[in-house]
Amino acid sequence: MSKKAIFLSVILLCYTSVVMSQGAVELICRVLDNNEKFPVSYATVQFEGESTGLVANDEGSFRLPGHYVKTEKRIIISSIGYETLVLSINTLDSKRINIINLKPKIESLDAVIVTSKKSNRNTTESSLDIIRKAISSIPSNYPNQPHSYIGYYRDYQVVNDNYYNLNEGIIENFDAGFNTNKFMYKDNQTAIYSYKLNTDFYQDTLLLNSIYGESKILDSDNNARLGVKSRNELEILNIHNPIRNYDRSSFSFVYVLKDNFIVNHRFESPKVVFMGDELLYEIGFYSKDDIPSKFKAKGKIYISKSNYAIYRLNYDVFENSDYNSGRSGNGYGFGFSSNKTKDSRTLFKINIEYKVVEGKMYLSYMTFNNRFIIKEPNPLRVDDFEFDREEEAFYITFNKSIDKASIQSKSRIKLFFKDKKLMVKNIKLIKKNVIKINVLDWSAGITSRNEDIVAEDFSYKLKKIRDVSGVTIYRESKLIGFQFREFFTQEIFTDKSLNLDLKLVNKSMPLSTSLLNSKTVDLNTYWVNSPLKQTSETNR
């Protein structure tokens, strides 16, 4: 089979912002596909010659701290399926968008042909053979000695492409090795070095209550289930790592990876991609049709050809549209994506990647997001309506932040003086929850003297005005959102045991209740990688 003549490119968009707290310029970067303009999710960014680096988020964005901007340092950007890029930081122009093209690294299946000893003929390994070898090789490919990861952690909710209740910080996750129980063994612990709520993003206690209250994501018939219930966000994330917990129960339909993954899924023929110079099998899979469930699953797994180490696992569980209709078919109506999804059928998604360090596989990043559905008890409404005589303008104050796009049409706001309709000239959002309305010659046809006019003489009608979460004015509705928990490694210590002098996280309590170890590490070495404020901004 000949190589595919595919010439894609990746755009690295960088622009600067001023970090007021540090008084330094910060480079904000994004990795996009040049042809399709979609983000290249979870690209690894490593400082050349150093052990520290970071991972771009699912939107391809990452930040470089201000103290790196004027240095001679170089960064190495890599992602599965692309050629590795080495970039000098000082070549980036802080006054414009920097575009860097990157070609994918694709190989044909001819490169992975193996010879069968029985028939002495060329044949390819089947997907089942590859996956069996990968699972059985986990004990030898992953570390059994104590090690730790320091990195950026965050949890938040996404509703209508807006972030809510974004907590973020720097944590160290101690792991005594794959031969220990991640949750029960005493030396598998976490220390927090920084952690706080980012007040640049929306806060909403209703969404928080939905997360910390009774679970909203379990199907009533238990057709799709998660590992365990917990109030500790990081433990919930760790529980849903089926590679680290390959011999323990995780979630539908993986369950115990070594026992159930192959049984419960059907697999596509392997494709071949590169991670740097390492050749990987890419195998797509789906949950089997003969499993009766309201939910289905699909994903991709990336496995090394040389030693069958699992580099990446993407897993997506979603509603089975054929379940209630009684129709046959696989129910896979939309393509797999590791990015944030607006598709309300998604129940949960998991994305995990490991990388090679000193011959073993160590965690690069892990993300887990689940859908939640809650009834909106506080619908969007008007709190105040007033007429400013001097400005000849009307002001409407709402109880929630308003979606600017929903007030662009003048037909959605009607104003009246008694029974006479006024002509709207323009509408402006002057605060998050306040709009200003000017009309054309508001006094035309008004027979009363101006000094006799009071606010009560005016009235209004509104339609299709929405708040930022997508709720329409006066309507009670259900909110569909996604709860995210994410960890991105910035430094790996391959030989490090638990420091008993640290203040450790209580695994049964929310991270916000944990004590900080603020003077233990230099936070200039590690840094938060806050997302852009709106998820939709990152797809433009």
N, C-alpha and C positions, 0 to 999 in steps of 0.2 A: 504494500500500500504506500503510495507516495505521500510526501509531507503536504499538509494543507498550506496553500499559499495565503495565509491569513496575516494581514498587517494591521493590527490594532495599535493604538497608542494610549498612553496614560498621560494625563495632564496633571501636573502638580501645581495647584493654584496657591499662591502664597500672598498674603497681604498682612499689614501690620496693624496693631492696635496698641494703645498706650495702657500699660498696666499701672493704674494710679497708686496702688498700694506699694509697688516696688520702684516706681519712677523710671521704669525701663521699657524699651520697645520689646514687644513680643511678636514673633512671627507665627501667624496662624496659617496652616497649610492644609490643603486637601488634595487627595489623589482621585482623579476621575478618568474614565475611559474616554479617549479623544473622539471616537466615532459615535458612540451611543450616549455619551455624557452621564452614564451612571457611575456611582462611586465604586472605587475598588476598595472593598471593605477589609479592615483589619490588616493593612499592610504593616510590615515590621520595619521600624526605623531604628537603626543601630548606629551609635557613634563609632567611627572607625578606630580600631585599636583600643577600645574601652569595653568594659563589661556592661555598661549602662546603655539604655535605649528606651524605646517606648513602642506602643502599638497604636496605629490609627484606629478610630472607632468605626462603626458600621457605615458611617457616611463618608469614610475616607479622610476625615479631618484629624489633625493633630496640631499641637502647639509646641514651639521651641522657646524656652525661656530666654529672657533678655540678655543674660550674661553670655550666651553662646553666639549672639548675632554678629559681633565684630571679631570673632576668633578665626583661626585658620582651620578649624575642625571640619571634618567631612562626615556626612551621614550616608549610610548604606540603606537603601530602600528596596525591600524584596516582598514578593507575594507569590503564592502558588500560581503557576501558569505564566509568569512574566520573567523577563531577564532582570537580573539584579542591577540596580542603578546606584552609582557612587556620585555624590553631589557635594560640592564645597559650599558651606553655608554662606561664606562671604561673597559668593557670586549672585546671591539673590538680591534683587533690587527691591528695597522696602517701599518704593514709590509706585510700583506697578505690579501687575500679576505676572508671576514667573511661570512660563509654560515649558515643561520638559517632556519630550516624547520617549516612550518606552515600548519596545516591541515585546510581544509575548514569546515565550519559549515553548514551542509545541513540537512534539515528536510523533512520528507515525508508529503504528503497532508493529511494523517490521523490526523496530529496534528492541522489542521485548519478546521476540520469538525464542522459544526454548525447544530443546530436542527431547523427544520422548525416548527413553531407553528401551521400552518394549517394542515400539514400531520403527525406531530409528528415523522417524519422520518429524518434520517441523510442526509444532502445534503451539497454541497459546494456552497459558494457564486459565482455568475458568475462574469466574468471580468467586464462586463458592470456595475453591481451593485457596485463593488469595486471602479471603476473609478468615477462613479457618486457621491458616498459618499466622495471620496477624493477631488473632485473639490468643492463640496458644503461645505466642511469642511475647505477650505483654510482660510476664515476670522477668524476662531477660532484657527487654528493650527499655524498661523504665526503672528508675532508681529505687533500690531497696535500702539505701543508706539515708540517714537524716539529711535533709536539705531544707532550704527556705526560698521563698519568693518575696521580694519587696516590689510593690507596684501600686498603681492607681485603681481605686475602687469607687464605684458610684452606684446609686440606686435612685430610681425616679419613675414617674408615670408619664405616658404619652397619650393625650386625648386630642383628637383633631389637629394633629401635627404640632402640638405645643407641649413643652416640658412642664411638669409640675413636681414640686416637692423634691428637688434635686439635692441629695446628700452626696458628698464626695470627700475623699481623703486619701492618705497614704497608709498602707497597712503592710504587715509582714505575716505571711502564712507559713508556719512551721509544719513540715511533714516528715514523720519518722521513717517513711518509706512505703512502697506499694505493698509490702508484706504485712502492713498493719492496718487496722480498721480506722478509716479516716475520722470517724465520729466518736468512737468509743475509746481509742487508745489515748493515754494520758498526755503524751508528748506531741500530739497533733493539736496545735493551738494557734491562736492569732493574737498579734499585738497591733494596736492602732497608734500611729504617730501623728496623724492629723485627721480631723473629721469635722465637717460642719455643713449646715444647710446653706446652699448658694442662693442668696436672696435676690439675685439678678433674674431669677426665674419665678414663675407663678407658684403660689402656695394655695392649697385647697384642702381643708380638713376633711371634707366629704370624701375625697379620694383616699386620704390616709386611713380613714375609718374602714373603707372597703378593703384595704390591704391588710390591716391588722385585726379586722374582725373575722367572722367565720368565712372560710374559703369560698370564693365565688366561681372557682374554675373547675370544680369536680362535677362530672356528670352525675345526675341523680341515680342512674343505673350502674354507676361505677365502670362505665365502658372505657373511660380514659382516666388514669390516675397518676398522681405525682408520688414522689418518694415518701415524704412524711410532712406533717404539719409542723411548722416552727415559726417563731417570731423573730429569729435571728436571720437577717437578710443574707449574710455571708454563708451561713450554714445551709440555707436553702439553695444557694448557688452551688456549694460543694456537693450537696446531695445529688444534684442533677448532672454529675460528671460520670458517665458510664464507663469511661476508660479508667479513671482512678479507682472506681468501685466496680470493676469488671466481674467480680465474683459475688456481688451483693445486689439486691433488688434496687432498681432505680425508678423507671417510669414506663408508661405504655409507649410503644409495644416492645421496647428493648428489654424491660424487666431485668433479669440477670444476663448481662451481655454474653458471657461465655456459654450459657445454656439456651437462651431464648432468641437471641438476635437473628441467627440464621434460620431458625424454625419459623419465625413470625414474618419474614420478609422475602420478597422475590427481588432478584438482582439483575441489573443490566450488564451487558458486556463491558469489560474494562476499557477505558480510554487512557491516554498517557499524557501527563503534564510534567513540568519541572518545578522543583523548589530549589533555586540556585542551580547547582550541578547534580542534584539528586533527582533521579527518575522516580516518578510516583504513578501508581495506578489510581485513576479516578473512577469510582464505581457508584452509579446511581441506584437507588433502591426504593421500594414501596412496601407498605404493609400488605399482607396477602388478602385477596378478595374473600377467602373463605372464613375470615375472622369476622363474625357478626358484631358490628359495633356502629355506634352513631358517629364514630370518628375514624379517620384514616391517617396514615403517616407516610412521609417521603423524606428523602434526604440524599446526601452524598458522603462518601467516605474516601479518604485519600491515604494510600498505603505505599510505603517504600518498596521498590522492587528488590533492593539489595538485602534488606533484613526484615521486611514485613512490619516495620514500625508504623503505627497509625499516626499520621501527621495532623489530620483534620477530620472532624465529624460535624456535619450539619444535620439537624433533625427537626422536622416540622410536623406537628400534629394539628389536624383541622377537621371541621365538620364534614361528615360524609353525606353529600346531597342526595345520594341514592337510597339512604337507609330508610327514611320514612315513606318514600314513593314506591318502594318495592322493586325498583328497576335494577337491572344488572349493570355491571360496568365498574370501572375502577374509581370513579369519582374524583379523578385528579384534574380538576378544571383550570388550574393556574400553575404557572411555572415556579420552581423553587427559587427562593431568593433569601440571602442572609440579611437583607436590609429590613428596617422597620416596615411593617406592613399595615396598610389601611384595610385589608380584607378582614371583615368581621368574622369569617369562618375559622380563622386561625385560633387554636386553643392555646398552644404554647410552641416556642421555638428555642432550640439550643444550638449554640455554635461554640466549638472547642478546637483549639489548635495547640500542638506541641512542637518543640524544635529541638534540634540536636545540640547538646553541650557536653563536651568531653565524652562522647560516645553513648550517652543516654538521652532519653527524651524527657524534656522538662516543659512545664506549662508555659505557653506564650500568652494566651488569653482564654477567657471563658465568659460567655454571656447566656443568660436565661431570661426569657420574657414570657409572660402569660397574660391571656386576655382576662378582663373582668367586666362584668355588666352590673350596673347599679341604677336604681331608680333615682331620678333627680328630684329631691324633695323641695328644692328652692328654685323654682323656674325663673327665667329672666323676666324682669319687670321694671317699670319706671318708678324711681324713688322721688323724683322732683321734676317739675316743669315750671319754667319761669320765663317772663318776657322782660328784656332789658330795654327800657325806653331810650336811654342815651345811645346805646349801640344799635338800636332798632334790630335786635337779634333775639332769637329764642334759644333756650338752653334746656336740654333734656338729660337728666342724670339717671343712670341705671344702677341696679344693685350689683352688676358684674361687669367685667371688662368686655368691651364690644369688639366683634370681628369687623375690622375696617372695611373689608370687601363687601359686607352686607349692607352698608349704608351708601354705597356709590350710586345707586339708582334713586333718583328723586321721587319716583312713583311709590316708594316704600314708606314715605313720610308725608302725611297730609296735615295741613294746618288750617284752622278756621277762626274767623272772627264772628262769633255768634253763629249765624247760618251761612256766612259768606266764606268761600274757599279762597285761601291765599296762595299765590304762586311761589313755589320754592325756587330760590336762586342758586344756593349752594349749601352743602352740608360738610362740616369738618369735625373730625374727631380730635378734640383739644386735650382730653385726658383719656385714660384707659376706659373710663366709664361715663364720659360726658361728651355729648355732641352739641355743636353750635350750628344753628340754622338761620340763614338770611333769606328774606323773601323779596320779591319784586314789588316796590312801592306798597308797603304794608298798609299805609293809611288810605289808599285809594278806595273810594266808595264807603268809607266809614263816616257816618254823619255826626257821631258824637264828638264833642270837643276832646282834644288829645288828653287834657288833664283829667277827663272823666273816665278814661280807659283804664281798666284794671286787669290783672292777669287772668282773673276768672272769666273775662270776656272771650278768652282764647281757648281752643281745644285742639286735640290732635288725634290722628289715627295712625297706627303703625302696623306694618306687616313684613314678615320675612326678615326682620332684624335678628341677628344671631349673636350670642356671646362667643368668646374665643374657643370654648369647648364644643361649639356646634349646636347648642340648644337654641331653639327659635323662641321669640318673644311670646310670653304667656303660656307656652305649651309645657305640660309635664311630659317628660320623656325619659328614656333610658340612655344612659351614657355607656358607650363601649370604649374601653381604654386598654392599655397594655402596661403591665408592671415590669420594669427592667431591673436586673441586677447584673453587674458587669465587673470583671477584674482584668486588668491589663498589666502584665509583668514589665517591670523596668530594670530589675537586676535579679540574677539567679545566683544563689550560693550553693554549690554542689556538695559541700561538706560542712554542714552547720547544724548543730543540735539546738534544742530549745534553751533559751536563756531564762532561767527561773527567777531572775531579778526583775523581769518585765511584768507590767500589769497586763494580765491576759483577759481576753474577751469571754464573757459568760455566754456559752453557746445556746442557752435557752432564752436569752433576752435580746431585744433590739440593740443594734450597734450604738444607737444614741445614748444608751445607758452605760456604755463602757468608759473606763478611764483612759486618758491619753498618756503616751510615753513621749512627750513633746521634746525632751532634750536628749533622747537616745540616739537619734540619727540626724545628719545634716540635711535639712529639707531643701537646700539648694541643689543637692544631688538628685533628688526625686521631686516630681512636681505634678500638680493636678492638670488634667487634660480636659477642661470643661468643654462641653459641646457648644455649637452655635445655638442661638436662642430658639430658633424654629427649625424643625426637621425639614420643612418644605423649602427653607432657604438653601439647604445644602444640596438640593436636587435641581438647582437652576443652572 
